[in-house]
Amino acid sequence: MQEKNDNCLIDFRNTRLVLEHITNKWSILILTVLCTEPCRFNELRRRLDGITHKALADALKRLERNGLITRHVLSTHPVSVEYTITPLAQSLQQPFVALANWALEFGPTLALAQAEYDRAHADENKCESQVEA
């Protein structure tokens, strides 16, 4: 089994297109929200701080097209739409939880690395901005 796992890391031709559908800016966050419960459009927008109406609508259409969410029109007035994840998307819950845990554990380490990099390259950034001016 380990050999199969190792091969997927180097077989980019077969994994790249699939990974592009689930690893764009908003897809993982949308699916993570929907893993816990179905949501209406505006509720999703409130929970995903910073997403625009258009970006959310486009991302939901892509996820629906890829079979990762379903869209249910509710018979309310005004009409509402609720989104739920599919069993296919549910199979991503374990990797998403692992990524979220990794982010919580190593987020501070990344922030330190960024700060160290910025300090080490501060002189370069000053020179570049002086050349542009």
C-alpha positions, 0 to 999 in steps of 0.5 A: 500500500505504501508504494501506491501512496508514494506513486501518487506523489510523483504521478502528477498527470493523473492527480493534478486535474483532480486536485485542482478541482478541490484545492482552489482558494474556496473549495476546501473551505466550502466543503469543510463548512458543508461537512458539518451540515447543509447550508443556504447560500447566505449562511455559507457566505457569512461563514466564509469571511471575505468571499464575494457573492460571485466567487461563492456562486462560481465555486458552488457551480464548480463543486456541483459540476464535479459531483461534490455538492448537491443543490436543493431548491427549497419551496420557501418564499422567497425561494431559497437554495440549500447545499449539501455535500455528496458521498463523494465529497464526504470521502474527503472529510478525513483528509480535510480534518488532517489538513485542518489539524496540521494548520492548527499545529504548524500555523505558528511555525509558518508565521515564524518562518515568514517573519524570519524570511521577511527580516532576512530579505528586508534589505532586498525589498527596500532596494527593489522598491527604491529601483521601482520609484 
